[in-house]
Amino acid sequence: MTETPDNRLAKVATLIDQHRDQPGPLLPLLHSIQDQLGYIPADAVPQIADALSRTRADIEGVISFYHHFRTTEPTAHQLQICRAEACQARGSRELEQHAKTSLEIDFHQSTADRTLSLEPVYCLGNCACGPNIQIDDQVVGRVTPERLDALVESLRTQPLEVK
């Protein structure tokens, strides 16, 4: 269930108060907001900017620079496909294209049923076993298009089990 804007902004205000007096509070604050809400809502940007005496452009620039930060509500699961050179050499570009086609979405988008979002990642540290993906916090290696389809289907019906 989606929170009301007032409730969401009240949580942001509480987090701002907790971080305001820290040296360099912006990144810890953004992490706290995302940890609590699952993303950084657009309506929180002016509130953060005002509280930290920064411009909205400064805040949005930091949010957009770091791939970790989301600006939309999270889906049930996040699928990341490694785009690092080692995984590319092992077929990640083809896997990426298959995922986009089969899920009917592009990077930074979500499936219509909000089961899954697709994100690029630039190294999962499992280079010898590429191509690699990460579903939520679980890294999966040697992923073929068929294996990806099976993993995605399992997400729709049950918790993730990698075999």
Residue frames as qw, qx, qy, qz and C-alpha x, y, z in Angstrom:
[[0.000, 0.889, 0.458, 0.000, 0.00, 0.00, 0.00],
 [0.399, 0.486, -0.012, 0.777, 1.33, 3.44, -0.94],
 [0.314, -0.460, -0.464, 0.689, 1.87, 5.96, 1.83],
 [0.133, 0.936, 0.326, 0.015, 0.18, 9.32, 1.82],
 [0.471, 0.624, -0.120, 0.612, 2.39, 12.25, 0.80],
 [0.337, -0.801, 0.184, -0.458, 1.99, 13.86, 4.23],
 [0.898, -0.407, 0.169, 0.012, 3.09, 10.69, 6.03],
 [0.841, 0.288, 0.028, 0.458, 6.02, 10.25, 3.64],
 [0.250, 0.728, -0.138, 0.623, 7.19, 13.86, 4.09],
 [0.592, -0.731, 0.174, -0.291, 6.86, 13.58, 7.87],
 [0.945, -0.177, 0.124, 0.245, 9.23, 10.60, 7.78],
 [0.617, 0.517, -0.020, 0.594, 11.64, 12.59, 5.61],
 [0.154, -0.842, 0.132, -0.499, 11.49, 15.49, 8.10],
 [0.811, -0.558, 0.171, -0.047, 12.36, 13.15, 10.96],
 [0.890, 0.086, 0.118, 0.432, 15.32, 11.76, 9.00],
 [0.332, 0.742, -0.053, 0.580, 16.50, 15.26, 8.10],
 [0.446, -0.814, 0.175, -0.327, 16.49, 16.17, 11.80],
 [0.915, -0.328, 0.184, 0.144, 18.59, 13.09, 12.55],
 [0.792, 0.188, 0.201, 0.544, 21.21, 13.94, 9.90],
 [0.178, 0.952, 0.127, 0.213, 21.17, 17.74, 9.65],
 [0.296, -0.906, 0.303, -0.017, 24.08, 18.38, 12.06],
 [0.873, -0.125, 0.342, 0.324, 26.38, 15.67, 10.72],
 [0.061, -0.614, 0.466, 0.635, 29.32, 16.73, 8.59],
 [0.208, 0.211, -0.759, -0.580, 28.40, 16.04, 4.95],
 [0.488, 0.108, 0.696, -0.516, 24.84, 14.97, 5.74],
 [0.602, 0.360, -0.230, -0.675, 23.46, 14.59, 2.21],
 [0.513, 0.224, -0.801, -0.212, 24.55, 11.05, 1.30],
 [0.054, -0.055, -0.910, 0.407, 23.77, 9.53, 4.72],
 [0.424, 0.287, 0.351, -0.784, 20.40, 11.29, 4.62],
 [0.611, 0.319, -0.424, -0.587, 19.57, 10.00, 1.13],
 [0.362, 0.125, -0.923, 0.026, 20.53, 6.47, 2.18],
 [0.128, 0.145, 0.765, -0.614, 18.33, 6.73, 5.26],
 [0.544, 0.312, 0.063, -0.776, 15.38, 7.98, 3.23],
 [0.609, 0.267, -0.632, -0.399, 15.75, 5.16, 0.73],
 [0.199, 0.065, -0.939, 0.272, 16.19, 2.60, 3.52],
 [0.252, 0.231, 0.630, -0.697, 12.99, 3.80, 5.21],
 [0.565, 0.472, 0.142, -0.662, 10.78, 4.50, 2.18],
 [0.773, 0.199, 0.574, 0.184, 12.33, 2.24, -0.45],
 [0.486, 0.536, 0.317, 0.613, 13.08, 5.21, -2.73],
 [0.199, -0.329, -0.166, 0.908, 13.63, 8.96, -2.70],
 [0.270, 0.736, 0.620, 0.010, 10.36, 10.65, -3.60],
 [0.339, 0.483, 0.221, 0.776, 10.46, 13.73, -5.84],
 [0.284, -0.836, -0.225, -0.413, 8.40, 15.72, -3.35],
 [0.735, -0.592, -0.088, 0.319, 11.15, 15.23, -0.75],
 [0.642, 0.282, 0.067, 0.709, 13.79, 17.00, -2.87],
 [0.005, -0.749, -0.032, -0.662, 12.66, 20.57, -2.06],
 [0.701, -0.696, -0.046, -0.148, 12.38, 19.64, 1.62],
 [0.863, -0.182, 0.029, 0.471, 15.94, 18.23, 1.64],
 [0.462, 0.495, 0.078, 0.732, 17.32, 21.20, -0.31],
 [0.251, -0.817, -0.051, -0.517, 15.75, 23.74, 2.05],
 [0.795, -0.606, -0.008, 0.014, 16.91, 21.91, 5.17],
 [0.813, -0.178, 0.155, 0.532, 20.50, 21.59, 3.96],
 [0.037, 0.860, -0.096, -0.499, 20.68, 25.05, 2.31],
 [0.347, -0.144, 0.736, 0.563, 21.36, 23.47, -1.09],
 [0.462, 0.281, -0.267, -0.798, 19.63, 23.90, -4.41],
 [0.868, 0.165, 0.332, -0.330, 17.15, 21.36, -5.74],
 [0.708, 0.615, -0.342, -0.056, 19.52, 20.85, -8.67],
 [0.006, 0.581, -0.770, 0.262, 22.30, 19.89, -6.23],
 [0.617, -0.118, 0.673, -0.390, 20.10, 17.27, -4.58],
 [0.856, 0.421, 0.143, -0.265, 18.76, 15.90, -7.88],
 [0.463, 0.705, -0.537, -0.006, 22.30, 15.80, -9.27],
 [0.200, -0.428, 0.839, -0.268, 23.50, 13.61, -6.41],
 [0.742, 0.120, 0.539, -0.381, 20.46, 11.33, -6.65],
 [0.803, 0.562, -0.027, -0.197, 20.87, 10.86, -10.40],
 [0.225, 0.718, -0.658, 0.028, 24.66, 10.40, -10.20],
 [0.239, -0.288, 0.897, -0.234, 24.49, 7.35, -7.92],
 [0.488, -0.018, -0.731, -0.477, 22.83, 4.32, -9.52],
 [0.192, -0.154, -0.890, 0.383, 21.90, 3.02, -6.08],
 [0.214, 0.290, 0.419, -0.833, 19.24, 5.67, -5.50],
 [0.092, 0.444, 0.821, 0.346, 15.73, 5.07, -6.81],
 [0.148, 0.058, 0.082, -0.984, 13.21, 7.82, -7.49],
 [0.657, -0.147, -0.378, -0.635, 10.19, 5.58, -7.92],
 [0.749, -0.348, 0.405, -0.393, 8.57, 3.17, -5.50],
 [0.065, -0.386, 0.907, 0.157, 10.35, -0.17, -5.58],
 [0.762, 0.038, -0.451, -0.463, 8.82, -3.20, -7.19],
 [0.918, -0.354, 0.089, -0.157, 8.54, -6.55, -5.45],
 [0.846, -0.185, 0.281, 0.413, 11.91, -7.59, -6.94],
 [0.175, 0.886, -0.292, -0.314, 14.84, -5.87, -8.57],
 [0.907, 0.180, 0.254, 0.284, 16.73, -7.57, -11.41],
 [0.030, -0.873, 0.354, 0.333, 20.18, -6.20, -12.17],
 [0.911, 0.340, 0.099, 0.211, 22.21, -7.33, -15.17],
 [0.534, -0.584, 0.263, 0.553, 25.97, -6.89, -15.05],
 [0.562, 0.825, 0.058, 0.021, 27.33, -4.68, -17.83],
 [0.353, -0.757, 0.480, 0.266, 31.03, -4.93, -16.91],
 [0.389, 0.610, -0.601, -0.340, 33.52, -6.06, -19.54],
 [0.121, -0.224, 0.965, -0.060, 34.01, -9.58, -18.17],
 [0.493, 0.358, 0.704, -0.365, 30.28, -10.28, -18.29],
 [0.523, 0.674, -0.118, -0.509, 30.00, -8.68, -21.73],
 [0.188, 0.500, -0.810, -0.242, 32.65, -11.09, -22.97],
 [0.122, 0.029, 0.983, -0.134, 30.51, -13.94, -21.66],
 [0.070, -0.395, -0.800, -0.446, 27.23, -12.81, -23.22],
 [0.038, -0.488, -0.580, 0.651, 25.64, -10.23, -20.94],
 [0.202, 0.268, -0.212, -0.918, 24.68, -7.93, -23.84],
 [0.383, -0.109, -0.782, -0.479, 22.64, -10.73, -25.40],
 [0.277, -0.393, -0.816, 0.319, 21.15, -11.56, -21.99],
 [0.022, 0.374, 0.243, -0.895, 20.31, -7.89, -21.49],
 [0.323, 0.111, -0.457, -0.822, 18.53, -7.75, -24.85],
 [0.380, -0.242, -0.878, -0.162, 16.62, -10.95, -24.06],
 [0.173, -0.411, -0.672, 0.591, 15.52, -9.56, -20.69],
 [0.154, 0.309, 0.011, -0.939, 14.33, -6.29, -22.21],
 [0.398, 0.020, -0.638, -0.658, 12.39, -8.12, -24.91],
 [0.402, -0.268, -0.875, -0.014, 10.85, -10.82, -22.72],
 [0.185, -0.461, -0.600, 0.627, 9.94, -8.44, -19.89],
 [0.181, 0.742, 0.470, 0.442, 8.81, -5.73, -22.33],
 [0.294, -0.943, -0.054, 0.144, 10.73, -3.05, -20.41],
 [0.538, 0.640, -0.295, 0.463, 14.01, -1.17, -20.63],
 [0.505, -0.066, -0.519, 0.686, 16.53, -0.37, -17.92],
 [0.020, 0.048, 0.350, -0.935, 15.08, 1.76, -15.10],
 [0.573, -0.131, -0.273, -0.761, 11.56, 0.51, -15.83],
 [0.403, -0.084, 0.806, -0.426, 9.17, -1.90, -14.13],
 [0.052, -0.214, -0.914, -0.342, 6.96, -4.66, -15.43],
 [0.372, -0.401, -0.323, -0.772, 3.28, -3.82, -15.73],
 [0.731, -0.478, -0.470, -0.127, 2.43, -6.07, -12.77],
 [0.191, -0.836, 0.353, -0.373, 5.15, -4.34, -10.65],
 [0.968, -0.231, -0.011, 0.095, 6.77, -7.70, -9.96],
 [0.786, -0.115, 0.179, 0.581, 10.14, -6.67, -11.32],
 [0.173, 0.954, -0.125, -0.212, 12.29, -3.69, -12.21],
 [0.874, 0.261, 0.080, 0.403, 15.29, -3.94, -14.52],
 [0.172, -0.955, 0.202, 0.135, 18.51, -2.12, -13.70],
 [0.713, 0.520, -0.370, 0.289, 22.06, -2.12, -15.03],
 [0.650, -0.725, 0.193, 0.119, 24.92, -2.81, -12.64],
 [0.493, 0.773, -0.388, 0.095, 28.62, -2.41, -13.36],
 [0.417, 0.349, -0.799, 0.255, 30.23, -5.41, -11.67],
 [0.801, -0.463, -0.078, -0.371, 28.89, -7.90, -9.19],
 [0.240, -0.666, 0.687, -0.164, 32.33, -9.27, -8.33],
 [0.802, -0.005, 0.587, -0.105, 31.60, -12.69, -9.80],
 [0.328, 0.694, -0.394, -0.506, 33.51, -12.17, -13.05],
 [0.056, -0.301, 0.929, 0.208, 34.65, -15.76, -13.63],
 [0.249, 0.308, 0.910, -0.122, 31.05, -16.97, -13.64],
 [0.302, 0.424, -0.006, -0.854, 29.48, -14.47, -16.05],
 [0.088, -0.493, -0.069, -0.863, 27.17, -13.42, -17.29],
 [0.221, -0.241, -0.753, 0.571, 25.90, -12.44, -13.90],
 [0.294, -0.623, -0.326, -0.648, 22.68, -11.00, -12.59],
 [0.071, -0.026, -0.713, 0.697, 21.51, -10.01, -9.17],
 [0.411, -0.541, -0.556, -0.479, 17.94, -10.53, -8.06],
 [0.544, -0.822, -0.098, -0.135, 17.26, -8.49, -4.96],
 [0.263, -0.825, 0.499, -0.029, 20.44, -9.21, -2.96],
 [0.832, -0.132, 0.531, 0.091, 21.30, -12.58, -4.50],
 [0.183, 0.644, -0.575, -0.470, 24.00, -12.85, -7.20],
 [0.878, 0.194, 0.429, -0.081, 23.42, -15.54, -9.83],
 [0.094, -0.599, 0.616, 0.504, 26.13, -16.60, -12.26],
 [0.132, -0.065, 0.893, 0.425, 26.26, -18.32, -15.64],
 [0.446, 0.486, 0.503, -0.559, 22.83, -17.02, -16.58],
 [0.171, 0.137, 0.753, 0.620, 21.43, -18.02, -19.94],
 [0.375, -0.128, -0.200, -0.896, 18.25, -16.56, -21.43],
 [0.652, -0.269, -0.657, -0.267, 16.42, -19.77, -20.51],
 [0.486, -0.250, -0.640, 0.540, 17.69, -19.64, -16.93],
 [0.033, 0.000, 0.155, -0.987, 16.69, -16.00, -16.67],
 [0.524, -0.226, -0.424, -0.703, 13.17, -16.84, -17.85],
 [0.657, -0.299, -0.690, 0.057, 12.91, -19.60, -15.23],
 [0.333, -0.164, -0.490, 0.789, 14.14, -17.30, -12.45],
 [0.223, -0.081, -0.052, -0.970, 11.71, -14.57, -13.45],
 [0.619, -0.272, -0.565, -0.472, 8.83, -17.04, -13.56],
 [0.574, -0.274, -0.687, 0.351, 9.75, -18.33, -10.09],
 [0.099, -0.022, -0.307, 0.946, 9.61, -14.76, -8.76],
 [0.446, -0.176, -0.260, -0.838, 6.02, -14.50, -9.89],
 [0.772, -0.246, -0.494, -0.314, 5.01, -17.71, -8.11],
 [0.835, -0.471, -0.217, 0.186, 7.32, -18.23, -5.11],
 [0.324, -0.874, 0.288, 0.219, 10.40, -16.89, -3.31],
 [0.496, 0.717, -0.484, -0.076, 13.66, -17.00, -5.29],
 [0.832, -0.337, 0.432, 0.086, 15.51, -20.30, -5.24],
 [0.364, 0.728, -0.530, -0.240, 18.70, -20.51, -7.28],
 [0.945, -0.085, 0.316, 0.006, 19.65, -23.97, -8.48]]
